[in-house]
Amino acid sequence: MIHLLRNVNAGVKWWPALIALCLCGCAPKTDTSGIKSPDPGSTAPAGQNPAPGGANPTSGPETKPGGEPALPGVSEIKIPPRTFEVVPPKTNGWKASKSGLVALGDKVDQAMAGVKEARLETRVAYEVGGNIYTGRPVTRIRNGTTFNIEYSLPETKGDLDRVISDGKTKVELRGEEWSAARPIAEPPYDAAKLEAWMMALPRSVLATLADGRPSLGPVLQALESGVGGFKAQSEERKVEFQGQSRDYKRVFAESKQGDRFELVIDEKRNLPVSARYIRVRGGHKDTISWSGQWQFGGSHPDKSFIIPATAKKP
């Protein structure tokens, strides 16, 4: 089943602060080929098409006779395999880094908790259990306690879920039910919790905000300790483009049964820009991809953080 998400973008102008890169397996062999500077007016991360297969999730659905919604061309949508590719170490310009995994995760947790007035345009895609999903959730952050995080999970089959906090109260819509915000998995992470965290990657990447506690540090500590049979390492890469230089860190982890995890971090702000997870079970692969373009320089209206009256408040 194929799921498409529709978003309505606000008219406030936000300026991308990060160079959006194709840092996965789709990158050409040279360091700078295929790298584009962000387009302030784009709703997709720079260097990527608005949607796979030419479909546009931001356009409204047509209606079949009888009122049944239909999305034109849905049967033709295919997510390119490179979207989910997690390349081996020392590939596409990556080289070994001396950065410790836990220290790297702690930096990201601290940076995430300190973000102010940001807009994060994300690209989510997954192929899990026969379901195919692609969409562009948008997250709005005023500070570490006031935000509106949009995400989607395989378990809710592409529903636009969210965590909203107005600075005093925090609620979550997961599937069709509002409730108090609840973590996917809490540290310390055993193999089952680690897998649950990775399968919820579009939310987990922002769990430091959503759950109000460090997330990536404990996860990388679990990977470094070999939880789930993983062996993990850090890599780094410098990119020169249009007179700008940017340093990136990458976490690569692979399990004994062939699972792969990747997290790419922009070192200027210590924020994640992409993450991927491949789960292998009985010869079948489930794949999840998340990428984000952080934008700063604007402000959010109060209405962005209003908790719906229908939400069950804690």
FENTAKA-V426385 format. One record per helix or strand of 2 or more residues. SS is the DSSP state (a for helix, b for strand). FROM is the first residue (numbers start at 1). TO is the last residue. If there is no record, write none. Layout:
# FENTAKA-V426385
ss:SS from:FROM to:TO
ss:SS from:FROM to:TO
This chain:
# FENTAKA-V426385
ss:b from:2 to:4
ss:b from:15 to:16
ss:a from:52 to:54
ss:b from:62 to:63
ss:b from:69 to:70
ss:a from:74 to:76
ss:a from:81 to:84
ss:b from:95 to:96
ss:a from:101 to:113
ss:b from:118 to:128
ss:b from:131 to:135
ss:b from:138 to:143
ss:b from:146 to:151
ss:a from:154 to:156
ss:b from:161 to:166
ss:b from:170 to:174
ss:b from:177 to:180
ss:a from:191 to:199
ss:a from:201 to:204
ss:a from:207 to:211
ss:a from:216 to:224
ss:a from:227 to:229
ss:b from:230 to:241
ss:b from:244 to:255
ss:b from:260 to:266
ss:b from:271 to:281
ss:b from:284 to:296
ss:a from:302 to:305
